[in-house]
């Protein structure tokens, strides 16, 4: 996504203008994230945080961006990536493949032994 976001057909021509549009979009997204999480009750939107992280990553990887802007976006991107990672649910435990389950069934219960009287 790094250069694709900066090379959209509707983006202004010069790299400086493209970076300004991307920074404006980032500020807009970050303000929505902050407003939504400040309302309380709901957890912050993980999808919105992921979009913010991708925008920061695009600016950090832009070769023609100002070095200070790239470094700042790289630093902020890792912070947002950590926020996204911590908000994701834990992965489900892996299941045994179907063929393995069919060929090697799990332990069976022992049949009760009748008492001899």
C-alpha positions in Angstrom: 0.0 0.0 0.0 3.0 2.3 0.6 3.2 4.1 -2.8 -0.3 3.2 -4.0 -1.9 5.6 -1.6 0.3 8.4 -2.7 -0.2 7.7 -6.4 -4.0 7.8 -6.5 -5.4 9.5 -9.7 -7.1 12.3 -7.7 -4.0 13.2 -5.7 -2.4 16.6 -6.4 0.7 16.6 -8.6 3.8 17.5 -6.5 5.0 15.1 -3.8 4.7 18.0 -1.2 1.0 18.4 -2.1 0.4 14.6 -1.9 2.1 14.5 1.5 0.0 17.5 2.7 -3.2 15.7 1.7 -2.1 12.5 3.4 -1.2 14.4 6.6 -4.6 16.1 6.5 -6.3 12.7 6.1 -4.4 11.4 9.0 -5.4 14.3 11.2 -9.0 13.8 10.2 -8.9 10.0 11.0 -7.1 10.5 14.3 -9.7 13.1 15.4 -12.6 10.7 14.6 -10.8 7.9 16.5 -10.3 10.2 19.5 -13.9 11.5 19.4 -15.3 8.0 19.1 -13.2 6.6 22.0 -13.9 9.7 24.2 -17.7 9.1 24.0 -17.3 6.2 26.3 -19.1 2.9 26.4 -17.8 1.5 23.2 -14.2 0.3 22.7 -12.2 2.3 20.2 -12.6 1.2 16.6 -9.8 -1.2 15.6 -10.5 -0.8 11.9 -10.1 2.9 12.1 -6.8 2.5 14.1 -5.6 0.1 11.4 -6.4 2.6 8.6 -4.5 5.3 10.6 -1.5 2.9 10.9 -1.5 2.2 7.1 -1.6 5.9 6.3 1.4 6.5 8.7 3.2 3.6 7.1 2.6 5.0 3.6 4.1 8.3 4.6 7.0 6.6 6.5 7.9 4.7 3.3 7.7 7.6 0.9 11.2 8.3 -0.4 10.4 11.9 -1.4 8.9 12.9 2.0 10.8 15.1 4.4 13.0 13.0 6.7 11.5 14.5 9.8 8.0 13.6 8.5 9.1 10.1 7.6 10.7 9.5 11.0 7.7 10.8 12.9 5.3 8.7 10.9 7.5 5.6 11.4 7.5 6.2 15.2 3.8 6.8 15.3 3.1 3.9 13.0 4.7 1.4 15.3 2.7 2.8 18.2 -0.6 2.5 16.3 0.4 -1.0 15.1 0.8 -2.0 18.7 -2.6 -0.6 19.6 -4.2 -2.6 16.8 -2.4 -5.8 17.7 -3.4 -5.5 21.4 -7.1 -4.9 20.4 -7.3 -8.0 18.2 -8.8 -11.1 19.7 -6.4 -13.9 20.4 -6.0 -16.6 17.7 -8.1 -19.7 18.0 -6.2 -22.8 19.0 -5.4 -25.0 16.0 -7.5 -28.0 15.2 -6.2 -31.3 14.2 -6.6 -31.9 10.5 -9.7 -33.9 9.5 -7.8 -36.9 8.2 -5.8 -37.1 11.4 -9.0 -37.0 13.5 -10.5 -39.8 11.4 -7.5 -42.0 11.5 -6.6 -41.5 15.1 -9.7 -40.8 17.2 -9.2 -39.4 20.6 -9.2 -41.5 23.8 -12.4 -43.4 24.4 -14.0 -44.0 27.6 -13.6 -47.5 29.0 -16.8 -49.4 29.1 -18.0 -50.1 32.7 -17.1 -53.6 33.9 -20.1 -55.5 35.3 -19.6 -56.6 38.8 -19.3 -60.3 39.3 -21.5 -61.6 42.1 
